[in-house]
Amino acid sequence: MSQVLDKNIETNPLIERLPAHLKQYIKPQNYDNYTAINQAVWRYVMRKNVAYLSTVAHKSYLDGLKQTGISIDHIPNMYGMNRILKEIGWAAVAVDGFIPPAAFMEFQAYNVLVIASDIRQLEHLEYTPAPDIIHEGAGHAPIIANPEYAEYLRRFGEIGCKAISSAKDYELYEAVRELSILKEAEDTPQSEIEKVEQRVDFLQNNMGTPSEMALIRNLHWWTVEYGLIGTTEQPKIYGAGLLSSIGESAWCMTDKVKKLPYAINAAQQEFDITKPQPQLYVTPNFAYLSEVLEEFANTMALRTGGPEGLQKLIDSKNLGTIELSTGLQISGVFTEMILYKDKVAYLQTKGKSALSYHEKELVGHGTINHPDGYGSAIGKLKGINLAIEDMSPKDLLAYKISEGSLVTLEFEGGIKVSGEIITGTRNLKGKIILISFKECTVSYEERILFKPEWGIYHLAVGKKITSAFAGPADFNSFDLIQHKISSTTAKPKMSAQRQELEDLYLAVRNYREGKNTKFSPQAVFDILKKSHQKDWLLSVELYELAKDENNTTFKTEILQHLEQVKAQHPKVKHLIEDGLELV
């Protein structure tokens, strides 16, 4: 039985409290599906990484490996990781390959590490464009044991998931996901890979003005994934992409890669996920990462609001939220605004919409009450210097803004609201945030924006938009469990020959661990030479056994065979030599 189904294994309370729209991405790890070859790939990369990274990685990495209990010999089990991560206030969940950037960041905001549970093929041992357990488990997890860095990661998630995307961002995400799957899958025709590569290339070069999500993803890439720390002359590695790539962790330390001081301008530097990076950014310390993040957050609609913020939401064509100066929040897909003197005078959503206050839906203002969109005038009334939200009960009476009054409110922006006031809704501080009318007509010049037969009209009270961000104010307002994956990660096919090779790897693994095995190391080697001439990693593992047992004859035989493999397959020559050096 798979360990995933074992309810006796401790989970982590952080996972239990995740909202449903994030839980939809979580997949069972199915630990039993990892093959002996998968385990050998993990072991090779980890032994190589730890040996090399002990000299070039930030000291938090090696400390974190011990603290998070990540083994060099075995692919980590999520449940085991969760027991240990719980002690540093984090959790881990398994997902299937890439998930949307906003969801990825939101997991981080909940102190949950997203780990793609697949593992790269032996053929892509040095680098894979697809997220895998080596990248996530051996790259991200150890470094979060550093509290300052962990807080940066959490805060990044919190701010990043509010960044507004463009419609093109999602198209690019889908194309990159498909490309990473095709490249990692066995036997994908080169023509198919090239077709998707061209699409990714075209999209990357035709994105238009980068969205907030595109910019903050750049910051994420140059810090969390590919960050260096220290001085530009003597940097250390802390980015997970570098920590988990035995090719790039060595390449990035050469003079061929430019080292630039990290600053907010890194948000403008785009990256290509399929190629080694030509430049990297160096932060002096982890605290500085948070400084730059706050500097960037100050440029986001989340903090600036205004017509520019609302325009970003309209352009995104996605569910978003604006917050007014009273704290009232309007969530929906925004379609238009009417401007007056560079201020928003009227705003409109289409389809299901909801009103909230402090991220909590207002009673009677969910999507059931606003199924076909929501529109409201905002700003000051014409000729009155005092905004409605700043009026005392006396002022409200003086301007006939009270229950039972028949009024026409004319706003500075030219919007007229005429009808009978039924009631007002106030916030906890007693400020009025919503005024409800019956028999109401809302007009702008010759245009009718709301008719009496449409029911009760709810006027949002607020001088201006103070914040605009992606997603709803209250996640319970909308059905967000509709994630459809356009492409799923490919699992290798198990031919008879592949199965035989798996059995040989398992025999060596069992032998090394002192378990019963159906083949002796010599028998494994004989079959390997005869039927699997291209394989090199198992010969390296056999060499390790021969050395441990001081079997000189066997060692010589293996080395001769590996010389032949190197001659026939020069691409793996350095991997073989590195493996032998580790032994």
C-alpha positions, 0 to 999 in steps of 0.5 A: 500500500502506498504511504500516501494512504497511510493515515498513521503518518503524521501530516502537518497542520499548515496543510490542513489550513490551506484554502480549498482553491490551493488544495486542488493542486496537491497530488499524492506523492506515490512514493512506491512509484519511484524506481531504482533508477530514480533513486540512483539519480537522486543519490548521484546528484546529491553526492555530487552536490554536497561534495561540490556545494560544501565549498560554494553554497551559503552555509545555510544550505548544508546546515539546512540539509541536516535540519530538514532531514533530507537524505543523500541516499533516498528520495525524500518522502513528503510525510517524513519531510513534513514531520521535520519541516513542522519544527521550523514552521513550514510544510511541503506538498507534492504537485504535478509539474508547473502550477500557475505562478500566483498559486505557487506564490500563495502556497509560500504565503502559507509557509508551504513549499510546493514540490514537484514529485516527479524526478528527472530522467537519467538522460537529463541528470544535470539540468531539467527545465521541468520542476522536479523533486531534486530541484524542489527538495534538494534546492528549496527545502534546505535553505528555508531552515534559515529564518531570515530567508524563510520570512523573505519567502513567505512575504514574497508569496504574500505580495506575489500572489496579489500581483496582477497578470496579463492575459498573455502571462497565462498563455506563456505559462501554459506553453512553458509547462508544455515545453518542459513536459515534452523535453523531459518525456522519453522519445518526444520527436524533435519536431514537436519540441521545436514547434512548442519552442517556437511558440514559447519564443514568439510569446516571450518576444511579444508580451507587450508591457510586462505585467506586475506578475511578469516583473515579480516573477523576474525578481523571484527568478533572480533571487529564490531560483538563481540568487547569489549572496555575498560580494560580486567577487566572491559570491556564494549560492543560495538559489534553488535552481543553482543548488539543484543543477550540478551543471549550472552550480559549477558554470555560474562560478566561472567568469563566463557568467556576469555577477551584478549587484542585486537591486530593483532593476532585476525586475526588468531582466527577463530570463529563458528557462530553457538555457543557462543564465548569462548573468546573475545577481548578488545580494549582500545578505538575506535582509536586503532581499526583503528591502528590495521586495518592499521597494517593488511592492510600493510600485504595485497597484496593491499599494498605489490603487488609483485609475492605473490600478483599475486599468491593470485589472481591466487589461488582465480580464481576470478576477480581481479586487479594488479597495476603496478609501472606506475599506469596502472591497469590490471583487469581480472581472472589471470591464470599464471605468469612467474617469474625471480629472484623472480620478475614477468616477465610475467602475463596472464589473461583469458576471459574478461579483461580491462586496467585502470588508477586511477580506470578509464578504458582506452579508447579502453581497455575495455572487448570488446577490450580484450574479451579473456584475456590479457598478458604482459611482465613486468620488465626491458629490458635486459642489460639496467639499466633504466626501460622504465617508467623512460626513457626520450624522448631522452632515448626512441629514443636512444633505438628505442622505438618510433612510426614507429620503428621495434624493438625487446625488450628483457626483463630480464625475457627472454620474447621477444617482436618483432614488429612495434611500432604504438603508446604509451599511457601516463598517466597525468604525461607524463609517458608512461604506454602502448606501442602498436605494430602491426605485433607483436610476443611475445615469451618465450624460445620455447613458443609463447605467442602472434601471429601477426594474433591476432591483435594489441599487447599492452605492459604494461609498469611497473617495478613491481606489486605494488598492487593486490586486489579483484574485478575490477579497474573500476566497469563499465568495467565488468557486475557484476550484476549476483548475484544468491542466492542459498537459500532464507530466509524462511517465516513462514507458516500461519496456522489457529492456527498461524493466531488466535495467531497473531490476539490475539497479535494484539488485545493486541497491539491495546489495549495498543496503545488505538486503537479499538480491537475485543478482550478484554484482558480477552477474549484474555487470555481465548483463549490463555489458551485454544488453545495456551498453549505453548505461554508465551510472550503474557501472559507477555504482558497481565500481563503488561496491568493488572499491568498498570490498577491495576487489581490484580485479573487478575494479579494473574490469569496470574501469575498462568498460567505462573507458569504452562507454566514454569513447562511444558517448563523449557527452557523459564522459564528465559525468562518469569521471565525476562519479568515479571521483566521488567514489 
